[in-house]
Amino acid sequence: MRPRDRLRFALRARVVAAALGLLVAACGGGDDVSRFNAVLLGSNEVPPVTSASTALYGFEVKENDTVIFYRGSIIGLDRDEIVGANVYLGEPGENGPILFALDAPLVDDVTEFDVEGVLLAEDLAPDSGLATFQDAVAAIRAGRAYVSVQTTGNPTGEIRGAIVKGAPSRRGLSGIPSF
């Protein structure tokens, strides 16, 4: 990796760490059982994709499993490259149907943007294979869901990450991350 690329990568890692701090603050207090996160990388796609971009999403299930609040930061992609971001039903290593479409980025500063939104029962994709919003929440709690961002260069998925229990964490993201 060239020194200039290393510097850019280190800068992106610091931006991701800052975004993690914002996500932790945005999720607020509460029980970790209702908080989830996903770290998206090209190597997590099925099949794997070589990508310098990354993303972090935080989710919080509230109001007796009737609402999901989410927030995310996407690093290393231009707004016009992104064609979609979705939550899918599927375990690591397998592709599955879309559960929810995630909103378009709200803020664009060329290489980083923040996404946030609310998911309700009416947002559940009709072709998800699940009967109810609560079924989707149960799949997320069981580790059977993931987030993927699609781009013009990789329309089936540029970066992907399993949705796992717990609030987003800065662990491993100071300096150059170990991924």
C-alpha positions as CSV (number, residue, x, y, z in Angstrom):
1,M,0.0,0.0,0.0
2,R,1.4,3.4,-0.9
3,P,2.1,5.9,1.9
4,R,-0.7,8.2,0.6
5,D,-3.2,5.3,0.6
6,R,-2.1,4.3,4.1
7,L,-2.7,7.9,5.3
8,R,-6.2,7.9,3.6
9,F,-7.0,4.6,5.2
10,A,-5.9,5.8,8.6
11,L,-8.0,8.9,8.2
12,R,-11.0,6.8,7.3
13,A,-10.4,4.7,10.4
14,R,-10.4,7.7,12.6
15,V,-13.6,9.0,10.9
16,V,-15.3,5.6,11.5
17,A,-14.1,5.7,15.2
18,A,-15.7,9.2,15.5
19,A,-18.9,7.9,13.9
20,L,-19.0,5.0,16.3
21,G,-18.9,7.5,19.2
22,L,-21.8,9.4,17.6
23,L,-23.8,6.1,17.2
24,V,-23.2,5.1,20.8
25,A,-24.4,8.5,22.0
26,A,-27.4,8.4,19.6
27,C,-28.5,5.0,20.8
28,G,-28.7,6.4,24.3
29,G,-29.2,4.2,27.4
30,G,-31.2,1.0,27.6
31,D,-30.7,-2.6,27.5
32,D,-28.0,-4.0,25.1
33,V,-30.5,-6.8,24.2
34,S,-32.4,-4.2,22.2
35,R,-29.3,-2.6,20.6
36,F,-27.5,-4.0,17.6
37,N,-24.7,-3.1,15.2
38,A,-23.2,-4.0,11.9
39,V,-19.7,-3.4,10.5
40,L,-19.8,-3.5,6.7
41,L,-16.8,-4.7,4.6
42,G,-16.4,-5.9,1.1
43,S,-14.9,-9.2,2.4
44,N,-18.2,-10.0,4.1
45,E,-20.1,-10.0,0.8
46,V,-21.1,-13.3,-0.8
47,P,-19.0,-13.7,-2.9
48,P,-16.4,-11.4,-1.4
49,V,-15.7,-8.0,-3.0
50,T,-12.5,-6.0,-2.9
51,S,-13.5,-2.6,-1.6
52,A,-11.7,0.2,0.3
53,S,-15.1,1.4,1.6
54,T,-16.7,0.5,5.0
55,A,-19.7,1.4,7.0
56,L,-21.1,1.1,10.5
57,Y,-24.8,0.8,11.3
58,G,-26.4,1.0,14.8
59,F,-29.9,-0.3,15.5
60,E,-32.2,0.0,18.5
61,V,-35.4,-1.9,18.8
62,K,-38.0,-0.1,21.0
63,E,-41.6,0.1,22.0
64,N,-42.3,-3.6,22.5
65,D,-40.6,-4.6,19.3
66,T,-42.7,-2.3,17.1
67,V,-40.1,0.2,16.1
68,I,-36.5,0.0,14.9
69,F,-34.4,3.2,15.0
70,Y,-31.2,3.1,12.9
71,R,-28.2,5.2,12.2
72,G,-25.2,4.6,9.9
73,S,-22.1,6.0,8.5
74,I,-20.7,5.0,5.1
75,I,-17.1,5.8,4.4
76,G,-15.2,5.8,1.0
77,L,-18.1,5.9,-1.4
78,D,-19.5,8.9,-3.3
79,R,-23.2,9.5,-3.1
80,D,-23.7,8.9,-6.8
81,E,-22.1,5.5,-6.5
82,I,-24.7,4.1,-4.0
83,V,-27.8,2.5,-5.5
84,G,-29.2,1.0,-2.4
85,A,-28.8,-0.1,1.2
86,N,-31.0,-2.8,2.7
87,V,-31.4,-5.2,5.7
88,Y,-31.6,-8.8,4.5
89,L,-32.7,-12.1,6.0
90,G,-29.7,-14.4,6.0
91,E,-26.9,-15.9,8.1
92,P,-23.2,-15.2,7.5
93,G,-22.1,-16.8,4.2
94,E,-25.6,-16.9,2.7
95,N,-27.6,-14.4,0.7
96,G,-31.3,-13.8,1.4
97,P,-34.4,-11.7,0.7
98,I,-34.7,-8.0,1.6
99,L,-36.4,-7.3,4.9
100,F,-36.2,-3.5,4.9
101,A,-34.9,-0.8,2.5
102,L,-32.8,1.8,4.4
103,D,-33.1,5.5,3.7
104,A,-30.8,7.4,1.4
105,P,-27.9,9.3,3.0
106,L,-28.8,12.6,4.7
107,V,-25.4,14.3,4.8
108,D,-22.8,14.1,2.1
109,D,-19.2,15.3,2.6
110,V,-17.8,13.5,-0.4
111,T,-16.3,10.5,1.4
112,E,-18.5,10.0,4.5
113,F,-22.2,10.2,5.0
114,D,-24.7,9.6,7.8
115,V,-27.9,7.7,7.3
116,E,-30.7,7.5,9.8
117,G,-34.3,6.4,9.9
118,V,-37.1,4.5,11.5
119,L,-38.5,1.1,10.5
120,L,-42.1,0.2,11.2
121,A,-44.4,-2.8,10.3
122,E,-45.4,-1.2,7.0
123,D,-41.7,-1.1,6.0
124,L,-41.3,-4.9,6.0
125,A,-40.7,-6.0,2.4
126,P,-43.6,-8.0,1.1
127,D,-41.3,-10.6,-0.4
128,S,-39.2,-11.0,2.8
129,G,-40.7,-14.5,3.5
130,L,-41.7,-13.3,7.0
131,A,-45.3,-12.7,8.1
132,T,-44.8,-9.9,10.6
133,F,-42.5,-7.1,11.8
134,Q,-42.0,-9.1,15.0
135,D,-40.7,-12.0,12.9
136,A,-38.1,-9.7,11.4
137,V,-37.1,-8.4,14.9
138,A,-36.8,-12.1,16.0
139,A,-34.6,-12.8,13.0
140,I,-32.4,-9.8,13.9
141,R,-32.2,-10.9,17.6
142,A,-31.2,-14.4,16.4
143,G,-28.4,-13.2,14.3
144,R,-30.1,-14.0,11.0
145,A,-30.0,-10.6,9.4
146,Y,-27.4,-8.4,7.7
147,V,-26.9,-5.0,6.0
148,S,-25.6,-4.6,2.5
149,V,-24.8,-1.5,0.5
150,Q,-25.1,-1.8,-3.3
151,T,-23.2,0.4,-5.7
152,T,-23.1,1.0,-9.5
153,G,-19.8,-1.0,-9.5
154,N,-21.2,-3.8,-7.4
155,P,-25.0,-3.8,-7.8
156,T,-25.4,-7.1,-5.8
157,G,-23.3,-5.7,-2.9
158,E,-20.2,-3.5,-2.3
159,I,-20.0,-4.0,1.5
160,R,-21.9,-6.2,4.0
161,G,-22.1,-6.8,7.7
162,A,-24.0,-9.2,10.0
163,I,-26.3,-7.5,12.5
164,V,-25.1,-8.5,15.9
165,K,-26.2,-7.8,19.5
166,G,-24.7,-4.8,21.3
167,A,-24.1,-1.1,20.8
168,P,-21.5,-0.1,18.3
169,S,-18.0,-0.1,19.8
170,R,-14.7,1.7,19.1
171,R,-12.7,-1.4,20.0
172,G,-10.2,-2.2,17.2
173,L,-10.8,1.1,15.4
174,S,-8.1,3.4,16.8
175,G,-5.5,4.1,14.1
176,I,-5.5,1.6,11.3
177,P,-8.2,-1.0,12.0
178,S,-7.3,-4.7,12.0
179,F,-9.7,-5.6,9.3
